[in-house]
Amino acid sequence: MRIRLLLAFFLFPIFPFCAFSQDYFPVKGQVVNTRGEAVEYVQVGVPGLQIGTISSPDGQFEISVPECTLEFFHVSYKPASLSVTGATSDVVIVLEDEELPPAVFVGGNTKAKYLLRPGSKLPGGVVSFSLQEGRPKGRELGSVAVVRKPFLVKDILLSVRSNHIPGCVSAINIYRIDKADSKTETFVNVLHKPMYFDVEVSDKPQNIVVRPEETLLFEPGRYFIAFQIVDCNQEALQAFMAKPKEERQFWEMTMDFTLHFKSSYLREAALGEMQHLPINIGISVRGLEFQ
């Protein structure tokens, strides 16, 4: 229990005071592509302020932000932005298609191997992704992989300890970690097609295998493989939120993972800042290493 409480502190950091000293404006709208089609699960946020959300399956979003530039990101489209100077409703954000790069072919022999394994379990360590406050669609936590030779990803594996979020849709996001200087790290998305998957409601552990739909070749470097919740059954969430707080159970609308010792990062909200952590949720990556 102590470990769970300690981790709760890490996962709910104190935001900078300056963020709360500003006026906040509600912004509502829809994200579509150039063909007028709704774009599902777009990350909407303000980098640096830990304020973010994810659009619904029909592209709708709602967020409260101070005067800022609101950013919109989806792996299949070019990023977009909106300057916010006051309350805005019924805004339409149009995302342009991202041109897919040509397929990459690497010659030579290959060897099947695990690029990443979970590491040692943290005794009694459990981390919960909870929607009990109506959020946090957008939080990301995963593992860091160090690539020494070109590696073709075949499967990404993770184990969910238990899930009590009905209709839960999750995603795997992958970023290359670059260093702008000796202290500053940048996280560059490497996907061109989203990796969504459903997680069933169950008290029992679930072993999940996610296969990328695109050729995913890692060049030597460091990569952050992150888990994220992007949607749930909204009726179930609203019914839960309608309960008086004293009637809510701690396990409702939560997904639990067993914690492991290995380098990772936490992003508290969509497009927010990354925070380094020495623990992860036990993601594995297997595929082919080029010799």
WOGIFEN-V394751 format. One record per backbone hydrogen bond with DSSP energy under -1.0 kcal/mol. NH is the residue of the N-H (numbers start at 1). CO is the residue of the C=O. If there is no record, write none. Layout:
BEGIN
NH;CO / NH;CO
END
This chain:
BEGIN
5;1 / 6;2 / 7;3 / 8;4 / 9;5 / 10;6 / 11;7 / 19;16 / 21;17 / 25;65 / 27;63 / 28;88 / 29;61 / 30;91 / 31;59 / 32;93 / 33;37 / 36;33 / 39;31 / 43;73 / 44;53 / 45;71 / 46;51 / 49;46 / 53;44 / 55;42 / 56;60 / 59;56 / 61;29 / 63;27 / 65;25 / 68;84 / 70;82 / 71;45 / 72;80 / 73;43 / 77;74 / 78;96 / 80;72 / 82;70 / 84;68 / 88;26 / 91;28 / 93;30 / 95;32 / 98;76 / 111;289 / 113;287 / 115;285 / 116;285 / 122;259 / 125;122 / 127;257 / 129;255 / 131;253 / 134;131 / 139;136 / 140;267 / 141;227 / 143;225 / 144;263 / 145;223 / 147;221 / 151;218 / 152;288 / 153;216 / 154;286 / 155;286 / 156;210 / 157;284 / 158;208 / 160;206 / 161;256 / 162;256 / 163;202 / 164;254 / 168;165 / 169;231 / 170;197 / 171;228 / 172;195 / 173;226 / 175;224 / 176;188 / 177;222 / 178;186 / 180;184 / 181;184 / 186;178 / 188;176 / 190;174 / 197;170 / 199;168 / 202;163 / 206;160 / 208;158 / 210;156 / 218;151 / 221;147 / 223;145 / 224;175 / 225;143 / 226;173 / 227;141 / 228;171 / 230;169 / 231;169 / 233;166 / 237;233 / 238;234 / 239;235 / 240;236 / 241;237 / 242;238 / 243;240 / 247;244 / 248;245 / 252;249 / 253;164 / 255;129 / 256;162 / 257;127 / 259;125 / 260;280 / 261;120 / 262;278 / 264;277 / 266;275 / 267;140 / 272;269 / 275;266 / 277;264 / 280;260 / 284;157 / 285;116 / 286;155 / 287;113 / 288;152 / 289;111 / 290;150 / 291;109
END
